[in-house]
Amino acid sequence: MRQIRAVHHSDGLPLSLLSEKGANKMAGKTEEKIEKKEQTAEAKPKGGKKMLIIGIIAVILIINLAIAGTILLRDHSKQNKDKKSVVKVGSKVSLDEFLVNLAGNGNHYLKATFAIGIKEGVSASTIQDDTPNIRDAIITVLTTKTLADVSTDADREKLKQQLVDQINSELGSDDVVTIYFLDFATQ
């Protein structure tokens, strides 16, 4: 026979007063509670798996948002740089006509007249003092070009940018913003 301790039942009666049958009944209830706890414990991992899946989805979502934010900020900063890089043209200085042989077989030449657009705030007299350096920079670029290098509008736009870069390099500043073709003929 089992030893029964003097523990009180939920009804307030000591277990020693309960019959053995009652004690077994209580033990059965305890076993049922233990079984229920075990079933609950087995059910929790399913809920845990759901939480794990939700967590993984949340992490993936956060990573995607971070990537999208980075891309948007990069695009936004590029737009701001483009806005900042637009420099207003102040005065314009016309240059004398250029007549140069184009690179290649020597049978082609370029006859052109240019005007230089100067950054706002820079005086035209400063640029006019540097006219020999500017002409040298322009001739240096033009004589490297072939007829095919100056034939299309896109080629001439590229040439304008190369001329601006070369002039600014020669002057050691960024005072020249753009260059205008006043006359442009090839043969």
C-alpha positions as CSV (number, residue, x, y, z in Angstrom):
1,M,0.0,0.0,0.0
2,R,1.1,3.5,-0.6
3,Q,2.1,6.0,1.9
4,I,-0.1,8.9,1.9
5,R,1.1,12.3,3.1
6,A,-0.9,14.7,5.0
7,V,-1.4,17.1,2.2
8,H,-4.6,19.0,1.7
9,H,-6.8,18.4,-1.2
10,S,-8.3,21.3,-3.1
11,D,-11.6,20.7,-1.2
12,G,-9.7,21.5,2.0
13,L,-9.7,17.9,3.3
14,P,-6.4,16.2,4.2
15,L,-5.4,13.5,1.8
16,S,-5.0,11.1,4.7
17,L,-8.8,11.2,5.2
18,L,-9.4,10.3,1.7
19,S,-9.7,6.7,0.8
20,E,-7.1,5.0,-1.3
21,K,-9.6,5.1,-4.1
22,G,-9.8,8.8,-3.7
23,A,-6.1,9.1,-3.6
24,N,-5.8,7.1,-6.8
25,K,-8.4,9.3,-8.3
26,M,-6.3,12.4,-7.3
27,A,-3.2,10.8,-8.7
28,G,-5.1,10.2,-12.0
29,K,-6.1,13.8,-12.1
30,T,-2.5,14.7,-11.6
31,E,-1.4,12.4,-14.4
32,E,-4.1,14.0,-16.6
33,K,-2.6,17.4,-15.8
34,I,0.8,16.1,-16.6
35,E,-0.4,14.7,-19.9
36,K,-2.1,18.0,-20.8
37,K,1.1,19.9,-20.1
38,E,3.0,17.5,-22.3
39,Q,0.5,17.9,-25.1
40,T,0.7,21.7,-24.6
41,A,4.5,21.5,-24.7
42,E,4.3,19.5,-27.9
43,A,1.9,22.0,-29.4
44,K,4.2,25.0,-28.6
45,P,6.9,24.1,-31.1
46,K,4.3,24.5,-33.9
47,G,3.6,28.0,-32.6
48,G,7.4,28.4,-32.3
49,K,7.8,27.5,-36.0
50,K,5.2,30.0,-36.9
51,M,7.0,32.7,-34.9
52,L,10.3,31.7,-36.6
53,I,8.7,32.0,-40.0
54,I,7.2,35.4,-39.1
55,G,10.6,36.5,-37.8
56,I,12.4,35.4,-41.0
57,I,9.8,37.3,-43.1
58,A,10.2,40.4,-41.0
59,V,14.0,40.3,-41.4
60,I,13.7,39.9,-45.1
61,L,11.3,42.8,-45.3
62,I,13.6,45.0,-43.2
63,I,16.5,44.1,-45.5
64,N,14.5,44.9,-48.6
65,L,13.4,48.2,-47.1
66,A,17.0,49.1,-46.3
67,I,18.1,48.4,-49.8
68,A,15.2,50.4,-51.3
69,G,16.0,53.3,-49.0
70,T,19.7,53.2,-50.0
71,I,18.8,53.3,-53.7
72,L,16.3,56.1,-53.2
73,L,18.8,58.2,-51.2
74,R,21.5,57.6,-53.8
75,D,19.2,58.7,-56.6
76,H,18.1,61.7,-54.5
77,S,21.8,62.7,-53.8
78,K,22.5,62.4,-57.6
79,Q,19.7,64.8,-58.3
80,N,21.0,67.2,-55.7
81,K,24.5,67.0,-57.3
82,D,23.0,67.7,-60.7
83,K,21.2,70.7,-59.3
84,K,24.3,72.0,-57.6
85,S,26.5,71.4,-60.7
86,V,24.4,73.7,-62.9
87,V,26.5,76.9,-63.0
88,K,25.0,80.0,-64.4
89,V,26.8,81.5,-67.4
90,G,27.8,85.1,-67.0
91,S,29.5,87.0,-69.8
92,K,30.5,85.5,-73.1
93,V,33.8,86.1,-74.9
94,S,34.1,85.7,-78.7
95,L,37.3,84.3,-80.1
96,D,38.7,84.8,-83.6
97,E,38.2,82.2,-86.3
98,F,40.1,78.9,-86.2
99,L,41.3,77.1,-89.3
100,V,43.0,73.7,-88.6
101,N,43.8,70.6,-90.5
102,L,42.0,67.6,-89.1
103,A,43.8,64.4,-88.2
104,G,43.8,61.6,-90.7
105,N,45.0,61.7,-94.3
106,G,45.5,65.5,-94.3
107,N,42.9,66.4,-96.9
108,H,40.3,67.7,-94.5
109,Y,40.2,70.9,-92.5
110,L,37.9,72.6,-90.0
111,K,36.9,76.2,-90.0
112,A,35.2,77.4,-86.8
113,T,34.4,80.4,-84.7
114,F,33.7,80.0,-81.0
115,A,32.4,82.0,-78.0
116,I,33.2,81.0,-74.5
117,G,30.6,81.1,-71.7
118,I,32.2,82.3,-68.5
119,K,31.0,81.4,-65.0
120,E,28.9,84.1,-63.4
121,G,31.0,86.5,-61.3
122,V,34.2,86.1,-63.4
123,S,35.1,89.1,-65.5
124,A,35.5,88.9,-69.2
125,S,38.8,90.8,-69.1
126,T,40.3,88.0,-67.1
127,I,39.5,85.5,-69.8
128,Q,40.6,87.9,-72.6
129,D,44.0,88.2,-70.9
130,D,44.3,84.4,-71.3
131,T,43.2,84.3,-75.0
132,P,46.6,82.9,-76.2
133,N,46.3,80.0,-73.8
134,I,42.7,79.4,-74.6
135,R,43.4,79.4,-78.4
136,D,46.3,76.9,-77.8
137,A,44.0,74.6,-75.8
138,I,41.4,74.7,-78.6
139,I,43.9,74.0,-81.4
140,T,45.4,71.2,-79.4
141,V,42.0,69.5,-79.2
142,L,40.8,70.2,-82.8
143,T,43.9,68.9,-84.5
144,T,43.4,65.5,-82.9
145,K,40.0,65.1,-84.4
146,T,39.2,63.3,-87.7
147,L,36.3,64.3,-90.0
148,A,34.3,61.4,-88.5
149,D,34.9,62.8,-85.0
150,V,33.1,66.0,-85.8
151,S,30.4,64.9,-88.2
152,T,27.3,64.4,-86.0
153,D,25.5,66.6,-83.5
154,A,26.4,64.2,-80.7
155,D,30.1,64.3,-81.8
156,R,30.0,68.1,-81.7
157,E,28.4,68.1,-78.2
158,K,31.2,65.8,-77.0
159,L,33.7,68.1,-78.7
160,K,32.3,71.1,-76.8
161,Q,32.8,69.3,-73.5
162,Q,36.3,68.3,-74.4
163,L,37.1,71.9,-75.3
164,V,35.8,73.2,-72.0
165,D,37.8,70.6,-70.1
166,Q,41.0,71.4,-72.0
167,I,40.6,75.2,-71.6
168,N,39.9,74.9,-67.9
169,S,42.9,72.6,-67.5
170,E,45.1,75.1,-69.3
171,L,43.8,78.0,-67.2
172,G,44.0,76.0,-63.9
173,S,40.4,76.9,-63.0
174,D,36.8,76.1,-63.8
175,D,35.9,79.6,-65.1
176,V,34.8,78.4,-68.5
177,V,31.3,76.9,-68.2
178,T,30.4,76.2,-71.9
179,I,31.5,76.9,-75.4
180,Y,29.3,78.0,-78.3
181,F,29.9,77.2,-82.0
182,L,29.3,80.4,-84.0
183,D,30.5,79.0,-87.2
184,F,31.5,75.4,-87.9
185,A,32.5,74.0,-91.4
186,T,34.5,71.0,-92.5
187,Q,35.9,70.1,-95.9
